[in-house]
Amino acid sequence: MKYPLILAIILSLAPLSGSLGQSTAINWRGPAGSGIYPDKGLLKSWPASGPEIAWSYEKLGVGFSSPAIANGRLYVSGMEDETGYIYALSESGKLLWKAAYGPEFSESYPGARSTVTVAGNLLYILSGRGRLVCMSADDGKIKWSKNLFSDFDGRNTQWGITESVVVDGDKVFCTPGGKKHNVVALNRHTGALIWSSPGKGDISAYCTPLLVKLPKRKLLVTMTANNILGLDADSGKLLWSHPQTNQYSVHANTPVYQDGAIFCFSGYGKGGAKLQLNEDGSAVTQKWFNKTLNSRIGGAVAVGGYIYGSGDTNREWQCIDWASGEQKYAAKEVGNGVVIYADGMLYLYSERGELALVKPGSSGFQVVSKTKVTGGSGQHWAHPVIYNKRLFVRHGDTLIAYKI
């Protein structure tokens, strides 16, 4: 099996973040699923040795997911002896409890993939084996579970499911990838089916959906093996689809929304399309397609009229004009990887284990500070999380909290 293939898979193992104690759902890639975090007053440069480490926890088991922060706790998934666990840590990095949620993916690049989603006093985890589990956020007790394969005619993906489920109100959304139950919404309290969409009948493609709240409807956008899908989040009606294929039918990046348009992008040399929504989100028009920003699992952020992310086949960091799709620059000073944003700065975490603080702008790649992640082992694929002036980086069995 080729290393590049697996790389793509892990994107949806991604991180979640949000405010401690808040009642709204804590979703993948920050409060809006955009990779943009609301923290202010952060350092604009780091010491030569890197930001100070507040604490680290080194017994997370095997995995690529990142912390979900809520209820005064950090929730992280990991695998021990082929069993998946949720680890609940205090804000100071102490283990409060750990609870098993079932068998985890133990073949190619074994470990927990998906990140926990938290809503109120309940948390949700989707295993690489296709088991969706609802647990108590207080102690990890299982409330209900569903098997996406046996319960919803789902079809297994080659490297395990990596989708981090999305919660909105009383609904939890996920993508079994079946012919009948392609995308589903379940009652998050009971697991009962609310709606099911056949989509385009594609197998699921590792993608964590994006929930877009428009004036006239809530739109759920995701990517399956051959298509980008736009569904009405309340009814499950397929409103539109747009073709998106690549060599391995892997589309692990969560779409990016800004100013009434969606950017959907994939690795393996594919690239991404900017799709302009009509007023009520019931149709899209392709405005441009950019082949160079073909990130495999690192995501992208849209800030100040530009999109920032790294390529896959070209392995470059890029700035793309949101309006035109024109590439403003490409740079290789930092290895390709993950990008998030907070308080006027880009935070990069590369596959080489580099952490970099970069000033956004269209004139050039401005690396302000750079350091190396030395704790943990394995692939540097997890998406960092920013909360309360801390940068949380998961590397293998270790979670590191940096003071930023």
N, C-alpha and C positions, 0 to 999 in steps of 0.2 A: 504494500500500500504506500502511496506517495505521501510524503510529509505535507505538501501543500493542501491535499484534500482534507486532512484532519483539521488543519488550521481553520478552515472555513467553518467547520462544524461548530466550533466552540463559541461562536459569537453570542448565541443567545444564552449561553451560560452567564452572561452578563450581570452587572450590578444594579442594585436599586438603591434609592436613597430617599430621604424625606425628613420631616420634623419629628422629633421624639414626642410621642403621646398624641399625635394628630389622628383624627378619625378617618380622614380620607385615605384611599389606598396608596401604599408606597410601591411604586412601579419601577420597572427596569429603566435604567439610564436617567435617573433623576425624576423630579416631581412631574414633569410633562413628557417623560420618555425621550427627551431631546438631547441628553448629554450635557445640559446646561444646569448649573447649580446656583442657588440664590445667595450663597454666602458672600459677605462683604468684609472689608478690612483685612484682606489676606496679604501676605508678603508679596512684594513685587520683584524680589530676588532672594536667592537662598545663599547660605554660607557655602564656602568652597567645598566643604565635606557633605553638603546636602542639608535638607531640613532636619531638625532634631527629631529623633524618634521618641514619642511619648511612651509607647509600649508595643509589645508584640506578643502574639499568642501562637504557639507552635505545634498544636495538636488538633488540627482541623480535619485530619484525614485527607484522602486524595480528592482533588477537585479543581475546577476552574471558575467557579462562581464567585460572586462578590457579596458584601454584606448588604442586607436590608436593615435600615435603622428606624426603629419605632418603639414606642412604649418604654423608652429608657433603656433599650437593649439593641444589640447588634445580632441579627440572625444570619447564620451562614450554613450552607450545605456542604457536606463532605462524605466520603466513602471510607468505611473500614471493613475489610474482609468481605467485600462485595455487597455490603449493606449500606444504604444511605442514611445519614443522620442530619438532623438540624442541631447546630450548636448555638445556644443563646449565651451571649457574653454581655457583661456589664460595660458601661462607658469607659471603665478603666481597664478593660481587657481581661476580666476574671470570668471563668466559666460558671454560669448559673445553673444550667442544665443542658443535657443533650438527649435527644429522643430519635428513635429509628422511624423511618417512613417507608422502608421496604427495600427490595433488591435494587441495586444501581447498575449502571453500565460498566462492565468489567472487561470488555474486549479491547479494541483498538483505542489507545489513549484513554485508559480507564479512569473513572472518577465522576463525581457529581458535576453536572453541566448547568442546570437551570438555577437561577437565583430565586430566593423566596420572595413572594409578594405578600404584603401585610395589609389587612383592612380591619381596623378596630382591634378586637381581641382574638382575631383569627388570622392564621397564616396559611399560605398555599404553596405547594411545591409539586412540580411535575418531574418525575424521574426519567432518566434516560431509557427506562424500560416501558414508559408510557403510562405509569400510574400517577394519577392526579390525587393528591392527598390534602385534605383540610385538617389543620391541627390547631389546638389551643395555643395562643401566643404566650400564655402564662406558664404552661408546663410541657407543651409538646404532645399532649394527649390527642389521639386521632379522633376527629368528629365524624368524618365520612371519607370515602375514597371511590374513585372510578378508574376503570382500565380503558384507555382510549382505544385499544385494539379489540378487546372482546365486547365492550359495551357500545362502541360507536363505529364499528367496522374500519377502524384506523389501520394504516399500513406503516410498518416499521421503516424508519430511515436507517441507512447503513451504519452510521456512527452514533446512533442513539439520539433520542429527542433532546433538543437543547432549548426549546421555547420556554421563556419565563411568562407565565400567564398574566393576563391583564384583568383587573377588577374595576368595575364601575357600578356604583350603587349596589344592587342585590345580584348583579351578574358577574360571573367569571368566564372569560373567553379563552378558548384554546383551539388548536387545529389538529384534529385526529388525522386528517388527510385521507379519509375514506371516500368512496364514490357517492354514498348517500350523506354521511355525516362528515363533510369536508371541514367545515368550521362550525363550532357549536358555542352556545351560551348556556351555562348552567346556573341554577340558583346557588349562590355561594354559601348559603346556610345549610342546604340539604343535599346538594349535588343533583337535584332533579333537572331534567332537560327543559329549558325555556324555549329555545329555538335551535334549528339545525339548518345549515345551508349546504347544498351540494357543490357550491362554488363552481369551479371548472373541472372538478373531478381529479385534480392533480394530487400527487403525494405531497405531504408537508415537506418544508424545505428549511427547517431550522430557524425560521424567522419569528421573532417576538413582535406581535402586532403593535401598531400605533393607534391610539384612540384620539380622533380629532373632533373637537367640540365646535361645530359651526353654528351660526345663528339659527338655522332651520332644522338641524339634525346633528346627531352624533354619528360619526363615520369611523368604521373600523377598517384599517388598511393593513394588509399583510401580503407576503409573497409566498406562493407555493411553487412547485417544481418548474412550471412553465409560464406562470402568470402573476401579475400584480392584481390583487382583488380589492375592491371597495364595497363594503357592505354597510347597510343600515344597522347600527348597533342595537337598536330597539327591536327590530323585527327579523333581522338576519337576511333580508332581501339583498341579493346581489345587484348592486346598482351599476357597476361597470367593471371591466377587466382590461388589462393591457399586457401584451406579451413581454415576457422577460425570461430568457433562457441563457444558460451557459453550459460549459462542458460537462459539469457534474450535477446539474440541477440543485445547486447549493446556493441559497440566498439568505445568509445569516444576519445581515444588517437590518436593524429596525429603520423604517422609512423616516425621513426628515420632513417636517412641515414648517412652512413659513409663508406669510402673506398670501394665503389662498392657493398655494401650490404645494406639491409633494415631490420630494426627490427620493427615488428608489434606486438602489445601486447594489452591485454584486461583484464578486471577485472572479478569478480565473480569466482575466482579460476582458470581462464583459463591460463594466462601466455602469452608468446610470442615466435615467431619464427624469427630467423635470416635467411633471404633469400638472397642468393648470386645472383647478376645479371650477365648475360653473357655480352659480350663486348658491344652489342648495346641495351641492356635492354629489349630484346624481349622474354626472358625466365628467370626463376629463379630456383635455387636448394636450398632446405632447408639444412642449415649447422648444426643447432642445435635448440632445443626447450627448453626454461626455464620456468618452471611452477611457480617459486616462485615470480618473478617480474611480478605481475599481477595487476598493478595499474589500478584503475577504471577511474579516471579523472585527475590524477595529472601529466601526462606526464613523460618524462624521458629525460636525456641529455647524449650524448656520448662524453666523454672527456678523452684524454690520454690513449686510449686503454681500457676504461671501460665504462659501462653504470650505471648511478645512477638514482634511483627512489624508490618509496615506494610500498609496497604490499597492497593488498586489504583484502583478507581473513586472511593473517598473520599479517598485519598492521605493517610491519617492513620496515625500510630504508635499501636498499641493494646496494651493488657494485657487478656488474656482469662483468666477463672478456669478452670483445668483441670477441676475437678470439675463445674461447672455450665454452662460455655460463656458465662457472663455477661460482658459487656464492662465492665471496671472503669474505664477511661479511654480517651480518644482525644486526640491532640495533633498539632499541625502545626509545632512549632518547628524541626523538621528535615525536609527533603524525604524522600519515601518512598524506600525502597531496601532494602539488605541489612543483616541483623543476625547477629552472632555473639556469643559470651560467653566470658569467662575471668576467674577470680579475683574473683568478686563484681561484675563490671561488664559492661554491654552495650556493644558496639562497633558503631556504625552507620556505614554508608557510603551516602550518598544519591545519587540520580541527578543532583543538582546539584553533586556533587563534594565534599560536606561529609563530614568525619569527626567523629563525636561520641562522647563517653564519657558513658554514661548509667547512673545508679544504678537497678537494678530495684526494683520495689515497686508495690503495687496502689493507693497513695494518690494518685499523680500522676506525670507525666513529668518526671523530675529530670535535666536536662542539666547535667553537671558541667563539661565542657570541650568546645570545638568549634573546628575549624580547617578549612582548605580544601586539597584536593589540587591542586597547581599544575602538577605534571609530567605529561607525556603528553598525549594528545588523544583525542577520540571519546567514546563513551558510558561513563558510570561504572556499569558493570554487574557487573564481576568481584567475586567474594566474597573478602574479605580472609582471611588466614591468620595465626595467632599461633604463633610457635615461638621458644623460647630468649630470651624477653623482647624479641622483635621483632614488629612488626606489618607484614606484607607486603601491599602494595596494588598491584594491577596496573591501570594506566590506559592503554589503547591499547598503544603500543609500549614503554611504560616500566614497570619494576617498582621500587617504592620500599620501602626497609626503614626503618621508624621505630623508634627506641629507646623502649620503653614499660615 
